[in-house]
């Protein structure tokens, strides 16, 4: 883990004005010379002919249809046409050009599979097997094993074929090849007789686990039941417990509870897991006395079991949701004392630290510092740093406050608490203060993990080639292949931050802003750890898009709402997908329930309302902002409480407000007992702050703080 020295934090000095990231990305994304139109159109025509099954014409069109830059694409479709014409030797040769091409593409894996099929047709199954083994890592495991199984069968090696089909059937039951595996295994079992390799119980359990992961709980339960006779000892006991788990996962809570209650197990580990599930089910069934009795039994029988800890956490959520501080805090103390090295200990320690701060803020400094020292990778480190700053402010220790806030802003640049820290650093007393040597010494002593992301936007040679390939394909009218090329590059080439901007442009051309945003989240998962002034504006506008901007601003201002908060809410609710439908059946950009939409439509003079109207951006924004304005007005203009109500319901929020007297909005947010709602409020407010920095001014400038002088400067960032 890297240690961060406060004396090396640029946030304590003037930040640099020049932003090479922008210039580097400009170079990377600069237009390349267009491909010869005739050549690009020939490739596109050849692919269309393959897709329309005009294979003979496709062969003529595809030969010599592409430059070396994208020759593998022409080769793949040529191979496909040759294969369909039954010319397997030519097909195998064409596919070889794809998977041996200097730049691997998303077509390479398919080329290997089809080349193996061609070798089988040529009666060369051993060559097919060798090819599949050589390129196994390039393939999806289920596809690779299915192809191997077919090749083994072609080579008359039925036992090896059965083993490969078993891997598909038991390890990948949700794969497209699973039905083929099932029918092939039935056939091979009959033909092999005693030579058929029997499936092990662990294989059946693996299938059940995969089925459960796909929410196919009834099927998973049947698989577990079928494995019982093949298992013994602890494995059998664990399987019996998980049969009950599948029952309650399938919404059969009461039968699952009775089933688990009746189990008698020899394995301590299995019995501990059984008791945990009984604690959970008793809680869900509102059987609080039984819940506590099962927890007490866990305490007595299995004090060091991880299942006991899981049960403690589960019960603590119940009491925290009721504001039963005595019981919830007793459970947090048990968690910390009994499981000090478990990752859950950070959660429990924070809950105790936070409760102490709310009651005795002046005495909480050591608790916050202890949390940071014991759990330097805790998700609550930013909160600890912020409230250490607040404690320092309360005692008028401006230097300490400044140092905590600057460290927070630098190392967690786009966190909610970093946003608050920036605001605090603007106060005259803090920005004039020198750094605190004592706080610097404390922070330097903590082995913080690296959070701040150091990325480059200078495109590598491979990335430049990827961009050129994608642009060629897109220019030829093959945007689906261009998208696949860029997604493959983002997953495999090491520069997703550059690729994602190009991918976003492609997706936004077809109106898929939400897909572009999800691509950044998937391929650049640490993007929020990149300081805003170290990435170009084009990257941030992909990560924080603002389609429908005119409508967002129009309806927000009609309702006297901050348009950037509205944008931040939409990003979190629907990712700007106007057709989004939630699990709760809320529709559109702002996720309005049809029942709410019907009521709001009457208030807004919309006649003959029907739910699909909520998919129309202007209708959704008109109704969503009206509802948001009503909430905001009913909560005295307090955004924190309004957003919590939008997510969890106003009645809950009113109950939470009665639990304490909060000195600032951040205290209320941190005290929200539902993690989803707490995160939601922080994320939307953080989003709003980012949107304001990106879109408020007409110039393309990202504000960046000069903490030393207390000024805010605009750093020019160009696309």
Steps between C-alpha positions, in 0.01 A plus 500: 500500500626845410529760772402854416707776652308817571802704403475348151133577451464744211176617664715690749667691219389668183399235250650502157316697234594294198297187440690263271221241530277709278762550232593134506142392451458756223786330320364155568151584379601719208340394171701258293506498125186335370518159339459474123119508460492217247703267721290573806179449307629171357562367851156612613339347190678170557382485860143579394516216249615258771220612728247450218645151431624594152824320568644457149456869425644582842822311425558708187418824679716433805825394334729801512222714645692645795841656569742330743360717782174299507592200287396266781137615469494425130667165570245405764200557277679338208561196720136495602387506135746226403383288794135532399594401144662184636852611403647420839868515403458854372290589805766376743767697314292818514426459870872449566561854372261627767635336816863550395450865399742740669204675667256260662140597449164393642475272195803294603320274747223425251762433235668238720168323564404501133848390395472205739161414350654516153780263607239256628319517166833422332532192726789662689362495856845478656593826328178653632581386855854637476370834372243529777756418767747751358248785504295386799564821699360705213164322518205505734536182712155363416556549126850354520386188686206448264732526199746260662218256574389500135859450387555213745186335369625548144824332612299210652621592850162475670633506856684830448193634321286410801743677735487819291121488470479451876704815551254691285193351666611525861717813501314711243131406517397845383707485180340463158680167458349350817197336326733339246717378787199345670385307192856395412562368852181294489613345172856439620384349829298244309777419253786486753324297765741421783770714336295817545677728753255549788445862606636584842284660765716813488416536130129489574547755779685727255206476259259585780709802597505628142124449466442688824721780372259531207203496742390158380440394859253217444739330257790557738305335781435192285870474414597520867247231589640276226852544639419379852559131429840580348625697799602423854610674816516877510429540127173311538400710801582824318294386202202426725522853639518654155188316391322712759677811375367433149151477648511843656677649201197376307281706739389199706607652831281314749558152346875572488500601866320183606729285284817651647362481851449125461853425374738309726857533381833352603714775345558807715563719197174390338309545826640852541385585149157349578465718808598811306228435243251440781594836654444664164171322433365569849576868441321495165203317655474752788585233757731717708515272805598206280755718322671589825481141625676374187762774531558404863546137396755610240681704767524199728582225251709674235649822645770532231293395199471750218131405489460640850647828381264506201209445737618781729515741204158389378335557838681832546334631182160424650566689822672787320193539277293546818751737660544249783844632586561284806450173314666598174808643674531192721513290183758733341720463810471121484596513133811711566611306809434147370612552139760780507674384181190435292414756228161550668683641802555826310124538452428429867777727623370782284149464637635537854726789398210680337266450795766646731545804273129577495488492881838648591661668197772672703622160626496320166838594351679191631219273379517633143880472502478147638260399224738633236802333660333161547316497168691717249312342209157550660238664283442734794848655491371803301225554757753466782728759340215743444367478853852524643511829314169601653624410850810712435283790382290478816816551706619774259802295395495632144834343406383152595172550315682621190735203499221244539290663229790533256599137547139394446457709188826380347468127567124460448448766232144422392355372826202670665716596799768643271230728361425620852872534572542732200227722637668507842835588346341816360430641846738787582628362831589162348656611172729743686619232742828316467508122498502322834822313577318273746230403252760456229692262726183303577396466135852404393494218755194333346557243220222629277440292187539677169169664414587789273524352152802585289403447137634623173295618206792463262391229259738210460586366156250217549226741607564719195469193282175401672358847442596488134343154458177607669477816291558305181220259588265778604577694183413190298158488663598216733435679828410179683843359420664831594324486837611140556857596412502782754342291776759228438774763521359647820501156664838386380741773393560696821376847399123493556503867602596596145292237323187586700484850351503362146250230594272763650501702179396190310224413747371855524459508122219249544363671810641250750634749754422260783709227339790743463478585869485132598804434283703749705378344824585150377831562325638780722366395842734737685401803291377690805851483645633701207528872587282705269785718381707196401256370239364684197156649482394245238560217748301663778212582268477132415500408869258783583292549187221752466269404214160670497684795654260764371201310641672433832578869542155609380297288741742543790481877474123496459490333841781714647723193533877480460539343153828339602336316788231383258773380262679325787178328598429383145852360465444291811140403427510405131844584360309725256321207340149630420373141466633383838269284713600419859431184698224697672354584156593868509538648152724734309766756574392595851347158577138594562253231605194483271270560797697811595511607137122478474455727801765746382358510148169632633686772691684596181200503267596186309185324381463129428817397678636153430821348647700492176484879493767485773745378235469837323786712642308828516198341668718315750704810581189713538346255748822399673607857571148582623518213748851599606390860554209385716735293716752783527233750604360262763849458647583871525728502198746249646646295218651231722163411650327537164732256327471252785121524466520452123688175557348359819171684552414813694348320801827320568696822476269675745557213743878521457493875564337435836792282606740786567589866473745523213747788496550488124353314201797262479415369847145418391623323187759295689230401751260357239462134603445365147833480317338522157327827590806643673713425194228632269489842664878534504531386139233735365652798682847401379360465147347846523835646602672336204229611258534856625877493442458352152204690360436819698728727299489533125876450472655157515672551832521272799544692825789387711585625845816682588482401866806700596340830403139396550414606144313294245656503156369378167732259322438501129410155372438449133352202319 
